[in-house]
Every structure is written in structure tokens, then in C-alpha cells.
């Protein structure tokens, strides 16, 4: 369950705060306008505020201002254009097609542009409902602009006043996802859970975690930090240090499961490791909970019983040789890493209480490479005005579907709210088939529940003040669940629309049935057009795979610099972030492809294997770095550097050429240094790293074959991937 859906944490999440802020802004502006003007003017202002509120997402203040201002200006101009065209049917239809197409082209700018696309379509459909004179069009668009601008000013002031609170909540969300990631790690030690499925789940959770960590970076590291935000910076960095340690705890789970299954030799060590890791996940979650409540966090988890039992189990292990000895060494190394992770969780608790020393971020340091950059260049849009562009084809689908939706509404027995059908199309029809499929189910179920609830409310409640109370709750619930559980947002949206009708139109109960039928018709049209000019995920996968390999090489180069030349880890962290971002994009595309028709799926097993193996490379690198730190005393630098150089040379050759059967890394042939205790774990880590690199190359070859690409050195793959697209 998402933390924002749990009763214990819901009221402290930024989703709930956002819903309340939006509800107070919209309802407050409507009431203020109604006090000095008529109901129609109040509704126009409220619509302007509602549309602008859809751009009110957690983001840096400058980004929020730019996004909301663009929404106000663009939607006001859309309202004016469509209203001016409304008296002339053919001109109105032309404007609708043009606006639908251009608004949908904006999704080329990414996720943040999708609310702007929907808002533009929403305003267009509302403005096309009734014919307006030029004076009325100017008046309505002016009121819309007033409502949008007023809400923008209100939201910017509130967010500025509560900016520290928002940073706390977004940081806490990243901690919750880190706890979920750690909990998934614990499942890798549980014999009853299939390891391949658990690793796939781990990679999926890694993508979610990376997204939340990026949101935390964007808010906490951007700009100059105030004195009261210093602890947030400290917690943020402690979270990333803990994340790297948890990431490095990846071991050869297969070997551990083979030699230390429950009851094997009388030593249930794997359940103990699972229990310790699970407790660490709960401990991290307690830090997140304290953060959302604006409190310091104190350690309350007792690890001693499991640690004592683990010590006893390790002490009782008999001396082994061969694979069994290797498994025992691996078990002891895993035990040490989990202990380190537990100690790091204690440090995370301490970082919430008071400053522990100088902040890890230098004053005036350039954090730009770690932050999301806002890029809305017109050239990006113009480059996608081509038939092969997925965005261009999506924009055509939307324009055709909405046009058909408006025409079909004229054939229905009722025409009171004809735009509802087209609005459903705008909500359901998304750039990818999987998103459309999910929205379709949520919209249908949510509308049905919302209509039933509203029918009950209107039947038993007649006092306007009570109805306004329900309207306020629906207005707050819509944005609260928009990015958490869209089905709840669909329920709230239906209740909001029907309650407004119930308040303004006497005996408007028939609107409930109309809402249901319009939603059904719109959903059917959206479903049909999801197959028109489609852009299936498999068409983009070769390029995404190539992007992962390129990011992989940059990450390996940065790791070489870090481990051999030992500068600061700034460039290493940048390269790791780029690698994880590219891996997350591939993982997301793979998940969406699995929701598409079976005939449109390509090499799902090979792609999943490729994704998991690349993730393991990152885990091995993190473990390698921590291993050298753990055994820094009396480290034989020349021999270790020689081993690392040989391994990295072999690694590059493996990833840049058509793979051969797995061979031992060149570094593994170096002279054994018996006096240094880190030599055995270093050799094992290098061997595992080389094996996983070979698996990456083999899975890449399998993907090439599945997509009809001839296996070849990496240099020629980009052109072939583009050809598939």
C-alpha cells in the first residue's frame, strides 16, 4: 500500500496538504467572487482557479511559477479563441481539432506537461458548450484569467510560507520508498519467495525510489538553504549514504540459498538476515514518519535478539572448503554489511535531531548536474512534427477522438452536458496503451461509485450548506489522490460535477444517469482510438537499451576514476544517477509493454534479464567501493590497482563487443596477498562483477536477435536501434 493511503500517514503527506490547499483556494475564490458578482461570474472564476490548480504540483518555486503562469496564459487564450469561434459551427470544429492537436503535442516535454495538456483540453470543451458573442467571450476569458491568476498568486504565497514543510514531506516520501526498497531486499533472503520474481520487484522499486529521490534533490538542494533547512540537507545526504550501503548488500543470493536454507546444518541464518533487514526497513519508515510530523526521530528498534542469534549461528559454523567456504565467507560479508546498514540507520535517526557537524554540501557548490532542468524549447516540439514521432501520432489520435466524441454527443437523446463524452476521452486517452488501459478502468469504476454516492447525498441532503461541505471534500479529494490512486480522483471528480449541478439546477437528478452514459460512450471511443496510429512500446525499446549501455559505460569510467585515482565522488554520483535514470526509463517501458496486447510484446524475458543484470552491476560497484573502505588498513595499493585495472579492461571489452563464454576477469590472475584480509572478498567481488557483465552482454545479444538486429560491437548499435524505430 502507498504510504499516503495508510490512515496513519495520510494526514501528514504532501498529497493531503496539496488537496486542502487547492480546495481552499478554489472554493474561497468562488465565494469571494459570488460576494461581489453573480453566480455565473463566480463559476467562471472557479473554473479558472480549478484549471490552474492542476498545475499546482510539488516542485521548486521558480518551476512552479513558470508552469502555473504558462497554464494561466495558455488556457485563457484557448478559452478566448474557442469562445470567439463558437457561433460558427465549422470554425468551432476547426478550432477544436487544432487546439486538441497542439495541446496533445505538449506531452513531448514530459510528465510535467501532461496536466497542462489536459487543462487546455478541459477549457476548450467548456468554452465550446454554448455559443457566445465576442463581448461574452472576452468577459468569460477575462474572468477565467482572473481566477487563474488569483489562484496562482494564492498558491505561490502559501507554498512559499510552507516551503520548509513541503521539503520535509517530499524528503519523507523518499524515505518511505527507501524503506520499501529495503523491505524488498529482505525478501531476497526468504526461501519461499522465488528469487527471479523478487529481483524483478526490486528493480521496479528501485525505479520508484529513484524518482522520489530526484524530487527530494530538486527541492532540497536547489538554491541557497536557509538555516532552518540545514537538518533537511543533513538527512537528505544521510539517506543517500544509507541507500548506497543497502544497494551494496546485494550478494550471490543463489549461493546463500543453496548452502544456508532454513534448517540446513541447524543454522537458520537466512531467516535471521531477512528479519534484520525487515527491521531496518521499519526503522527507516519510523524516520520518515517523524519527518512528516516535523519531529526528531529516535531509535526504538531492538536488533539485539537477531544479532545475538546470528553471532551464535556464525560461531557454530564448521570449517568448510571449496564452494562451502566461499558461501561462508559470503555470509559473513553479508552479515557485516547488514550491521553497517543498521548503524547507518542509527546515524539517520541522529541526523534528524541536530546538526552533526559541517554539512556535506559546500556553500555555493554547483548542484545543477543533480537537479531536474526545465526545458520547454519550441525546437523540441518542431522536431516532433513528423509522422514517425510517437507524440505526433498521439496528438492526431486525440484530435480525431475528441472530434468524434463531440459529434456523437449530438446523436444522444440528451445534449445538456455534451462535453462530458469528450472530456472522458481527454482523461482516458493517454500517450501509451498501458496508461489508457489503466485510466479506462479507473474512470469507469470511479464514475459509477461517484454517481451512486452523489445520488444518495442528493436524495437525503437538501441543505445548501451541507451540500457545499460535500463539495469541498470532493474538491480536496480530487488532487489529493491524483498521483496516488486515480480511481479515487475519478470518484471525487464525478461527485464534484454532479454536486455543482445539484446546487445550481433544481431537479437535476437526471444528470447522474447522463454522466454514467457519457462516460461509457467516451470510454468506448477512447478504447477504439488507442489502436489508431498506435505507438507500441517495443518500437522504442532498442534505443532505450542502447541508452542504458551508454550510461553503463560512463558509470564504469567514473568508477575507474574514483577507485584508481581517488578524487572526490562528485562525478561518480553524477554518472550513477544517469545510469539509474536510464535503467528506470527502460524498466518503465518494459512494464508498459507487458500491459499491451500479446502480439505487441517483444523479448520480455530477455529485457527483464538485461535490466536486472545492469542493476546488479551498480550493486557490485557500490559493494566494491565499500569493500575497499572497509579493508583500507594495510591495503596493498599496487596489487589492488593492478587487479582493478585488469578487471575494468575485461569489463569494457565484454560490454563493448559481441560476448564470448564467461571467462575469469584479468584481475583475478594477480598475485595473492595473504597478509591483507580483504583480498579474498575482493577477488570474489571482481569475479561476480565480471560474470554479471557477461550476462549483460549475452542478454543484449538475445535482445538484438529478438528485434531482428544483427549482433555487433556497441559502436554500431545506435544506428540499428534508430532504424527499428
Secondary structure, DSSP 8 states (H G I E B T S, - for coil): --GGGSHHHHTTSHHHHHHHHHHHHHHHHHHHHHHHS-HHHHHHHHHHHHHHHTT--S--HHHHHHHHHHHHHHHHHHHHHHHHHTTSHHHHHHHHHHHHHHHHHGGGG-HHHHHHHHHHHHHHHHHTSS---HHHHHHHHHHHHHHHHHHHHHHHHHHHHTHHHHHHHHHHHHHHHHHHHHHHHHHTT-TTS-HHHHHHHHHHHHHHHHHHHHHHHHHHTSS---GGGHHHHHHHHHHHHHHHHHHHT---HHHHHHHS-TTGGG--HHHHHHHHHHHHHHHHHHHHHHHHTT---------HHHHHHHHHHHHT-----THHHHHHHHHHHHHHHHHHHHHHHHHHHHHTTS--SS-SS-TT---GGGS------HHHHHHT-STT-HHHHHHHHHHHHHHHHHHHHTTSS--TTTHHHHHHHHHH--SSHHHHHHHHHHHHHHHHHHHHHHHHHHHH---HHHHHHHHHHHHHHHHHSTTT-HHHHHHHHHHHHHHHHHHHSTT-THHHHHHHHHHHHHHHHHHHHTTTT---THHHHHHHHHHHHHHHHHHHHHHHIIIII---SHHHHHHHHHHHHHHHHHHHHHHHHTTS-GGG---HHHHHHHHHHHHHHHHHHHHHHHHHHHT-TT--HHHHHHHHHHHHHHHHHHHHS---S----GGGGS---TT-THHHHHHHHHHHHHHHHHHHHHHHHHHHHHTT-----GGGHHHHHHHH-
